[in-house]
Amino acid sequence: MLEEKARQVIAEALFQRAAELYGHEHAVAIRSYLEQMAGHLWLLASQAPPREVEPGFFM
């Protein structure tokens, strides 16, 4: 539950920033990508890979 809340907070922050930069309509259009990115950022923050390992997804 805490994990989901953290992802939601990250996703909302990304959404707000996207809306500021690109406008509300565009932010709504890319919301699913922002939510996916929030999950990736949370995963990296909670389980950082060793420096020599590249994550399996790209930003």
Secondary structure, 3 states (H helix, E strand, C coil): CHHHHHHHHHHHHHHHHHHHHHCHHHHHHCHHHHHHHHHHHHHHHHCCCCCCCCCCCCC
